[in-house]
Amino acid sequence: MPSHQNSAPGTKSAKFVAANPLAPMADPFAGMGDDEKEYQKELSDNLNKRMTNTLEDMAARGSESDHPDRAPTGSAYKAAAQAKEAAAAADRQRTNDTNHRLAMKEHALKMENKENEAGDDNNDDNDNDDNASDGDSDDDEYDDLLNDDSLELDAIRQRRINQMRAAQAQAAQHRALGHGEVRTITQDEFLPECTGSSQWVAVHFYHKEFERCKIMDHHLAAIAPQHMDCKFLRMDAEKSPFFVHKLQIKTLPCLIIFQEGKAIDRLEGFAGLAIDASEPDKWHTGRLQKWISETGAIKYRVPTEELKEEMKRMGIIAKGTVWSGTSRNGFSATRYDSDDE
């Protein structure tokens, strides 16, 4: 097929080769009259101007949406968060102030009642009249206080109700998992119980003939209902040789604390529970509670001396507090066969 690359001028092929397809783009107004060129130029300028304005408007809108003060981490968001936090703080302060005023008012009323009761017999009539008027005034003021803070008291009451409901739901869940009592398990049940859904588990390895194991059971039975966050179990060491060997248990009673299925601490015998070193078997439930709380399995705070004196004055006895190493509660202090002595 013949090539037309070197065709002579004037031929049909040369005419096509000489044509420049980009010429209209280089000079869009070529071949037009002056009026038509001016019209086309005005139209092109108008179009370019509108496109430029559109692009600038889009750029402005984009920068506005991305502005840090309008973004979630900008000053507007911070201001809203600070306002919300300030409102919550103000609500807490109002609640505290209301509780404080009510407590002070109740205390003042109690003190005034005590002073009125201590009056002389000769001034009973006058005192009664004065006290009646004062009492009416105090009652009115107390009622006014309650009315003024009714909304705050309702909010406090509702929060307390919600807390109690949540606590009841949590307690029900714990009871469903076997918390709140000391349960006896077998060797086959050990792993499911200790590695299940309970975070904290306390297992007492015991021997049915050891007196000290019975004492430990009695203390744990007093502790378990008070501390629902921890599951309390007991397992016969004589019938659990595999885990006795695996956990290297050599002294009974042995109380092992598990967290998320891992043994983190143990109490062998009554080590560290005695109040007096000369009487190693004499200790009370609070000593065992304190040791367990130090592992993190339960929450327990040792009563202060002032609290103990106040409880003694009011005739209050700590729930579940029993003593070991004495004849109380049917436990004899004669001889124990559990610890290595």
Backbone torsions as a table, in degrees:
resi	resn	phi	psi	omega
1	MET	NA	127.3	-175.3
2	PRO	-67.9	145.7	179.2
3	SER	-90.2	144.9	179.7
4	HIS	-109.8	15.5	-178.0
5	GLN	-69.2	-30.4	-178.0
6	ASN	-114.2	33.7	-178.1
7	SER	-66.6	149.0	-179.4
8	ALA	-71.3	151.6	178.9
9	PRO	-61.7	146.9	179.0
10	GLY	92.8	-14.1	177.6
11	THR	-78.4	165.3	-178.7
12	LYS	-64.9	-39.2	-179.7
13	SER	-67.2	-38.6	179.1
14	ALA	-64.0	-33.9	179.8
15	LYS	-65.0	-37.8	179.3
16	PHE	-73.8	-36.9	-179.4
17	VAL	-67.0	-38.1	-176.5
18	ALA	-72.3	-19.4	-178.1
19	ALA	-66.9	135.3	180.0
20	ASN	-103.6	108.7	-177.4
21	PRO	-67.7	-16.0	-178.7
22	LEU	-96.2	-0.5	-176.8
23	ALA	-60.5	-43.2	179.5
24	PRO	-61.1	-31.0	179.5
25	MET	-75.5	-34.9	179.1
26	ALA	-68.7	-38.4	179.7
27	ASP	-136.5	85.8	-174.4
28	PRO	-66.8	-15.9	-177.1
29	PHE	-101.6	9.5	179.4
30	ALA	-66.0	139.6	177.5
31	GLY	82.5	4.3	-179.5
32	MET	-103.7	156.6	174.2
33	GLY	-76.7	172.1	-177.4
34	ASP	-63.9	-43.8	-180.0
35	ASP	-63.7	-44.1	-179.7
36	GLU	-66.4	-37.9	177.6
37	LYS	-62.6	-43.8	-179.1
38	GLU	-63.3	-40.4	179.1
39	TYR	-65.4	-45.7	179.9
40	GLN	-64.4	-37.7	179.4
41	LYS	-66.2	-42.0	177.8
42	GLU	-62.7	-41.5	178.1
43	LEU	-63.8	-41.3	179.3
44	SER	-66.3	-42.1	178.7
45	ASP	-63.2	-41.3	179.2
46	ASN	-62.4	-42.6	179.0
47	LEU	-64.8	-43.4	178.5
48	ASN	-62.7	-39.7	179.8
49	LYS	-64.1	-42.7	-180.0
50	ARG	-66.2	-39.6	177.7
51	MET	-65.4	-39.9	178.4
52	THR	-62.7	-44.7	179.1
53	ASN	-62.9	-39.5	179.5
54	THR	-63.9	-44.3	179.2
55	LEU	-63.8	-41.1	178.9
56	GLU	-64.8	-40.0	179.0
57	ASP	-64.7	-41.8	178.0
58	MET	-64.6	-40.4	178.7
59	ALA	-64.4	-39.3	179.5
60	ALA	-64.9	-43.0	178.8
61	ARG	-64.9	-39.7	179.4
62	GLY	-64.0	-42.5	179.3
63	SER	-67.2	-32.2	179.3
64	GLU	-67.3	-41.3	-179.1
65	SER	-71.2	-26.5	-179.5
66	ASP	-95.3	3.7	-178.0
67	HIS	-63.0	135.2	-175.4
68	PRO	-62.0	-27.6	179.9
69	ASP	-75.1	-16.2	178.2
70	ARG	-103.3	-12.2	-179.3
71	ALA	-77.6	166.1	-177.8
72	PRO	-58.4	-23.1	-179.4
73	THR	-102.9	9.6	-177.2
74	GLY	-83.8	-172.6	-176.2
75	SER	-66.5	-32.1	179.1
76	ALA	-64.1	-43.9	178.3
77	TYR	-65.5	-42.3	179.6
78	LYS	-63.2	-41.1	179.4
79	ALA	-62.5	-41.2	178.6
80	ALA	-65.3	-41.7	179.5
81	ALA	-65.4	-41.5	178.9
82	GLN	-65.2	-38.8	178.3
83	ALA	-64.2	-40.8	178.7
84	LYS	-64.8	-42.0	179.4
85	GLU	-66.7	-39.4	178.3
86	ALA	-64.0	-39.6	178.4
87	ALA	-64.5	-41.0	178.3
88	ALA	-65.2	-40.8	178.5
89	ALA	-64.2	-40.9	177.9
90	ALA	-63.6	-38.5	178.0
91	ASP	-64.1	-43.0	177.7
92	ARG	-64.4	-39.6	180.0
93	GLN	-65.5	-41.4	177.2
94	ARG	-62.6	-39.5	178.4
95	THR	-63.1	-45.6	179.5
96	ASN	-63.7	-42.4	179.3
97	ASP	-62.8	-41.2	179.4
98	THR	-63.6	-46.4	178.5
99	ASN	-61.3	-40.1	-179.5
100	HIS	-65.8	-44.4	180.0
101	ARG	-63.2	-42.1	179.4
102	LEU	-64.2	-42.1	-180.0
103	ALA	-64.7	-42.9	179.3
104	MET	-64.7	-38.9	-179.7
105	LYS	-67.0	-44.0	179.0
106	GLU	-63.4	-40.7	178.5
107	HIS	-63.2	-42.6	179.1
108	ALA	-62.8	-40.4	178.6
109	LEU	-64.2	-41.2	178.7
110	LYS	-64.7	-43.3	179.8
111	MET	-64.5	-39.2	179.5
112	GLU	-66.8	-38.4	177.9
113	ASN	-63.7	-39.8	178.2
114	LYS	-64.7	-41.3	179.1
115	GLU	-65.0	-37.8	179.5
116	ASN	-66.3	-38.1	180.0
117	GLU	-69.0	-24.5	-178.5
118	ALA	-89.4	10.3	-178.8
119	GLY	-70.4	160.8	178.8
120	ASP	-71.7	151.6	179.9
121	ASP	-66.8	-30.9	-177.0
122	ASN	-68.9	-23.7	-176.9
123	ASN	-108.1	22.8	-175.4
124	ASP	-61.6	-44.3	-175.7
125	ASP	-64.4	-49.7	-179.1
126	ASN	-63.5	-41.1	-179.0
127	ASP	-64.8	-39.8	-179.4
128	ASN	-63.0	-40.6	179.1
129	ASP	-64.3	-46.6	-179.3
130	ASP	-63.6	-43.5	-178.3
131	ASN	-64.9	-35.0	179.9
132	ALA	-64.4	-44.7	179.2
133	SER	-66.2	-42.0	178.0
134	ASP	-63.4	-41.1	-179.8
135	GLY	-62.6	-41.0	178.5
136	ASP	-63.5	-41.4	179.2
137	SER	-63.5	-43.0	179.5
138	ASP	-64.7	-41.0	179.2
139	ASP	-62.7	-42.0	178.6
140	ASP	-63.0	-42.9	179.5
141	GLU	-64.6	-39.5	178.9
142	TYR	-64.8	-42.0	177.4
143	ASP	-63.8	-40.7	178.1
144	ASP	-62.0	-40.5	179.1
145	LEU	-62.5	-42.1	179.1
146	LEU	-65.6	-39.8	-180.0
147	ASN	-68.1	-40.7	-179.3
148	ASP	-63.9	-36.1	-174.7
149	ASP	-105.7	23.0	-175.8
150	SER	-60.6	-40.8	-179.6
151	LEU	-65.4	-42.1	179.2
152	GLU	-65.8	-39.9	178.9
153	LEU	-65.8	-38.2	177.0
154	ASP	-62.7	-40.0	179.1
155	ALA	-65.8	-41.7	178.3
156	ILE	-63.7	-43.8	-179.9
157	ARG	-62.4	-41.3	-179.5
158	GLN	-66.5	-40.7	177.6
159	ARG	-63.0	-40.0	179.7
160	ARG	-65.5	-40.4	177.7
161	ILE	-62.0	-42.9	179.1
162	ASN	-63.2	-39.9	177.9
163	GLN	-63.4	-42.5	179.8
164	MET	-65.6	-38.9	178.0
165	ARG	-64.8	-42.1	178.9
166	ALA	-64.1	-40.1	178.8
167	ALA	-65.2	-40.0	178.1
168	GLN	-65.0	-40.0	178.3
169	ALA	-65.0	-40.4	178.4
170	GLN	-65.7	-41.3	178.8
171	ALA	-64.2	-40.0	177.8
172	ALA	-63.2	-39.0	178.0
173	GLN	-65.1	-41.8	178.8
174	HIS	-64.9	-40.9	178.5
175	ARG	-63.2	-36.0	177.9
176	ALA	-64.2	-26.7	178.5
177	LEU	-89.4	0.7	177.7
178	GLY	95.1	14.2	178.2
179	HIS	-80.5	165.6	175.0
180	GLY	93.7	-2.3	178.6
181	GLU	-154.0	166.1	176.1
182	VAL	-96.9	114.9	-177.5
183	ARG	-108.0	141.7	177.0
184	THR	-89.8	129.4	-179.3
185	ILE	-123.1	164.0	176.9
186	THR	-99.0	174.3	-179.3
187	GLN	-62.8	-35.9	-179.6
188	ASP	-70.1	-23.7	-179.0
189	GLU	-89.6	-7.6	-172.1
190	PHE	-60.8	-54.4	-176.4
191	LEU	-62.8	-47.3	178.0
192	PRO	-60.0	-36.4	-178.4
193	GLU	-72.2	-37.5	-174.4
194	CYS	-87.8	-19.9	-178.4
195	THR	-115.7	16.2	-179.1
196	GLY	-82.7	-141.6	-174.3
197	SER	-85.9	-4.2	179.0
198	SER	-85.9	129.5	-179.2
199	GLN	-72.9	-42.3	-176.6
200	TRP	-115.1	131.4	178.5
201	VAL	-138.2	132.3	175.0
202	ALA	-114.9	123.3	-176.9
203	VAL	-117.3	125.1	177.4
204	HIS	-100.4	112.6	173.5
205	PHE	-86.7	121.4	-171.5
206	TYR	-131.2	169.2	170.5
207	HIS	-126.6	132.2	-171.9
208	LYS	-63.6	-19.7	-177.7
209	GLU	-98.8	-4.8	-178.0
210	PHE	-87.7	124.3	-177.8
211	GLU	-65.5	-37.2	-179.6
212	ARG	-66.2	-31.8	176.3
213	CYS	-65.3	-36.7	177.0
214	LYS	-65.8	-38.5	178.4
215	ILE	-65.8	-42.8	177.8
216	MET	-61.0	-41.3	177.4
217	ASP	-59.4	-40.8	-178.0
218	HIS	-64.7	-42.4	178.2
219	HIS	-65.9	-43.7	-179.5
220	LEU	-64.4	-34.7	177.5
221	ALA	-64.8	-29.4	176.8
222	ALA	-79.2	-28.4	-176.6
223	ILE	-83.2	-41.2	-171.3
224	ALA	-53.9	-46.4	-178.6
225	PRO	-67.4	-20.4	-177.6
226	GLN	-85.6	-18.4	-174.8
227	HIS	-130.2	87.3	-174.8
228	MET	-75.8	-13.3	-178.3
229	ASP	-72.9	-18.3	-177.0
230	CYS	-114.6	138.8	176.2
231	LYS	-91.7	130.5	-179.3
232	PHE	-110.9	125.7	-178.5
233	LEU	-130.3	161.0	173.8
234	ARG	-137.2	142.7	-177.6
235	MET	-140.8	133.5	-178.7
236	ASP	-68.6	114.8	-178.1
237	ALA	-64.3	-32.3	-178.7
238	GLU	-66.4	-29.0	-179.0
239	LYS	-100.0	8.2	-178.8
240	SER	-130.1	57.5	-175.1
241	PRO	-62.6	-32.5	-177.1
242	PHE	-63.7	-49.4	-177.2
243	PHE	-76.1	-28.3	174.1
244	VAL	-62.3	-42.2	177.7
245	HIS	-71.8	-42.5	-177.7
246	LYS	-63.2	-40.8	-178.0
247	LEU	-91.8	1.6	176.7
248	GLN	55.3	51.0	178.4
249	ILE	-86.5	121.8	-177.1
250	LYS	-123.8	-14.4	-178.2
251	THR	-129.0	134.5	177.1
252	LEU	-119.1	144.8	-1.1
253	PRO	-70.6	152.2	177.8
254	CYS	-131.2	118.9	-179.9
255	LEU	-108.3	116.9	-177.6
256	ILE	-112.4	133.1	179.3
257	ILE	-101.2	127.2	178.6
258	PHE	-113.0	135.8	173.5
259	GLN	-122.6	118.5	-176.9
260	GLU	53.4	38.9	176.6
261	GLY	82.9	1.7	-178.6
262	LYS	-113.3	130.3	178.9
263	ALA	-71.2	122.4	-176.8
264	ILE	-112.5	-20.8	-179.9
265	ASP	-163.3	161.2	178.4
266	ARG	-148.3	154.2	175.6
267	LEU	-122.7	116.5	-179.2
268	GLU	-102.7	127.2	-176.6
269	GLY	64.2	-138.6	176.9
270	PHE	-112.8	29.6	-174.6
271	ALA	-59.3	125.2	176.6
272	GLY	81.2	-0.7	-178.4
273	LEU	-91.9	-19.2	-175.7
274	ALA	-68.8	142.2	175.8
275	ILE	-80.7	-38.5	179.4
276	ASP	-119.8	128.8	-177.8
277	ALA	-62.4	-25.9	179.7
278	SER	-75.6	-15.0	177.5
279	GLU	-126.8	76.6	-172.7
280	PRO	-64.7	-19.2	-177.8
281	ASP	-95.8	0.9	-176.8
282	LYS	-99.7	107.7	178.5
283	TRP	-159.3	164.5	-177.9
284	HIS	-119.8	173.2	-173.0
285	THR	-58.3	-35.7	-179.2
286	GLY	-58.7	-31.9	178.6
287	ARG	-65.2	-41.3	178.7
288	LEU	-70.3	-39.9	176.8
289	GLN	-59.8	-41.5	-179.9
290	LYS	-62.8	-42.8	-179.7
291	TRP	-63.9	-44.8	-179.4
292	ILE	-64.4	-38.6	-179.5
293	SER	-65.9	-30.8	178.7
294	GLU	-67.6	-21.4	174.8
295	THR	-80.8	-16.6	-178.4
296	GLY	97.7	-3.6	-175.1
297	ALA	-72.0	-31.3	178.7
298	ILE	-135.0	166.3	175.6
299	LYS	-108.6	120.0	-178.1
300	TYR	-148.8	133.4	178.1
301	ARG	-118.0	128.4	-178.9
302	VAL	-67.2	128.0	179.6
303	PRO	-61.5	139.1	177.0
304	THR	-74.5	166.0	179.0
305	GLU	-63.1	-37.5	178.4
306	GLU	-63.9	-40.2	179.1
307	LEU	-66.1	-39.0	178.3
308	LYS	-62.4	-43.0	179.3
309	GLU	-64.8	-40.2	179.1
310	GLU	-65.6	-41.0	178.0
311	MET	-64.4	-40.1	179.0
312	LYS	-65.0	-41.1	-179.4
313	ARG	-64.5	-35.7	-178.7
314	MET	-88.9	-0.8	178.1
315	GLY	74.8	25.6	-179.4
316	ILE	-93.8	131.8	177.8
317	ILE	-110.4	131.4	-179.3
318	ALA	-59.6	130.3	-177.5
319	LYS	-65.6	131.1	175.4
320	GLY	79.7	5.2	-178.6
321	THR	-83.6	111.5	177.9
322	VAL	-128.4	164.5	-177.0
323	TRP	-112.1	149.5	174.6
324	SER	-108.2	161.9	176.8
325	GLY	77.5	12.9	178.0
326	THR	-130.6	-179.0	-179.7
327	SER	-88.9	8.0	-179.1
328	ARG	-70.7	152.4	176.0
329	ASN	57.6	24.4	175.5
330	GLY	81.2	7.3	-179.6
331	PHE	-98.6	127.8	-177.7
332	SER	-88.3	149.3	179.3
333	ALA	-101.4	22.7	-174.1
334	THR	-72.0	-77.1	-172.0
335	ARG	-146.0	137.0	178.3
336	TYR	-115.5	139.5	-178.4
337	ASP	-107.5	12.1	-171.6
338	SER	-90.1	-53.6	-175.2
339	ASP	-77.3	157.1	170.5
340	ASP	-78.6	114.7	-175.1
341	GLU	-114.3	NA	NA
